[in-house]
Structures are given as structure tokens and as C-alpha cells.
Amino acid sequence: MSGSGTMLGELPDDDIIRDAEKWFLRQQARAMLDLFEEDCGRTPATMEEVREWARTQNDEHLKLRLNRRLDMVLDAYVTG
């Protein structure tokens, strides 16, 4: 996914302060896309493709991976 994607260390200024919930949901979605790309070796063509991929994952393992990724984003925001 190119364009408006946010990489670690490229966090938008003050987005977390203006609307923390929206910021977190955006980071969560970015993390899911990153995990899909990591597993499948490509960018998804549709959100349905991401949903299908997520359904094939072990729920607990996917949550663990997602939380780890989100922790990295939050750490980057706090220390950045």
C-alpha cells in the first residue's frame, strides 16, 4: 500500500492528540496490512483479501503479532 501509509518513525504530528481513537485505528489497520504483506509477500488488492487472510490465521497468534507491531508504533511515537 503506497501513498498515505505511515512507517515507523514517520508519525504525523499531533494526530494522536487530536483524535487518539482514530489514530489508533489507523495504526491498527496499517499493522494488519504490514502483517499481510509480510506473510504473503505482496500488497493486498482488496480489504476482502485481508479479511480472508486474517480468517486463516490463529486468532491468538495474530493478536500477539498485531499487539507487538502496535507496541513498536507506540514506542516510536513516545521516543520519537
C-alpha positions as CSV (number, residue, x, y, z in Angstrom):
1,M,0.0,0.0,0.0
2,S,1.7,3.2,-1.1
3,G,0.8,6.8,-0.6
4,S,-0.6,7.7,2.8
5,G,0.8,4.7,4.7
6,T,2.7,5.6,7.8
7,M,6.0,4.0,8.5
8,L,7.6,3.7,12.0
9,G,9.3,7.0,12.6
10,E,7.1,8.9,10.2
11,L,4.3,9.6,12.6
12,P,2.0,12.5,11.7
13,D,2.4,15.5,14.1
14,D,-0.3,15.7,16.8
15,D,-2.7,13.1,15.2
16,I,-2.7,11.1,18.4
17,I,-3.6,14.2,20.5
18,R,-6.4,15.4,18.2
19,D,-8.2,12.1,17.9
20,A,-6.5,9.2,19.7
21,E,-9.1,6.6,18.8
22,K,-8.9,7.4,15.1
23,W,-5.1,7.5,15.2
24,F,-5.0,4.1,17.0
25,L,-7.5,2.5,14.5
26,R,-5.4,3.8,11.6
27,Q,-2.2,2.3,13.1
28,Q,-4.0,-1.0,13.7
29,A,-5.1,-1.1,10.1
30,R,-1.6,-0.3,8.9
31,A,-0.2,-3.0,11.1
32,M,-2.7,-5.5,9.6
33,L,-1.6,-4.5,6.1
34,D,2.0,-4.8,7.1
35,L,1.5,-8.3,8.5
36,F,-0.4,-9.4,5.4
37,E,2.4,-8.1,3.2
38,E,5.0,-9.8,5.4
39,D,3.1,-13.2,5.1
40,C,2.0,-13.0,1.5
41,G,5.0,-11.1,0.0
42,R,2.7,-8.5,-1.7
43,T,0.3,-5.7,-1.1
44,P,-3.4,-6.8,-0.8
45,A,-5.6,-5.9,-3.8
46,T,-8.8,-5.6,-1.6
47,M,-9.8,-5.5,2.0
48,E,-11.7,-8.7,1.5
49,E,-8.3,-10.3,0.7
50,V,-7.0,-9.1,4.1
51,R,-10.2,-10.4,5.8
52,E,-9.8,-13.8,4.2
53,W,-6.1,-14.0,5.2
54,A,-6.9,-13.0,8.8
55,R,-9.6,-15.7,9.0
56,T,-7.0,-18.3,8.2
57,Q,-4.7,-17.2,11.0
58,N,-4.6,-18.5,14.5
59,D,-6.6,-15.8,16.4
60,E,-4.3,-15.7,19.4
61,H,-1.1,-15.7,17.4
62,L,-2.4,-12.9,15.1
63,K,-3.4,-10.8,18.1
64,L,0.1,-11.3,19.6
65,R,1.7,-10.2,16.3
66,L,-0.6,-7.3,15.9
67,N,0.0,-6.1,19.5
68,R,3.8,-6.4,19.1
69,R,3.6,-4.3,15.9
70,L,1.4,-1.7,17.7
71,D,3.8,-1.6,20.6
72,M,6.6,-0.7,18.2
73,V,4.5,2.1,16.7
74,L,3.6,3.5,20.2
75,D,7.2,3.2,21.3
76,A,8.3,5.1,18.2
77,Y,5.8,7.8,18.9
78,V,6.8,8.2,22.5
79,T,10.5,8.2,21.9
80,G,10.3,10.0,18.5
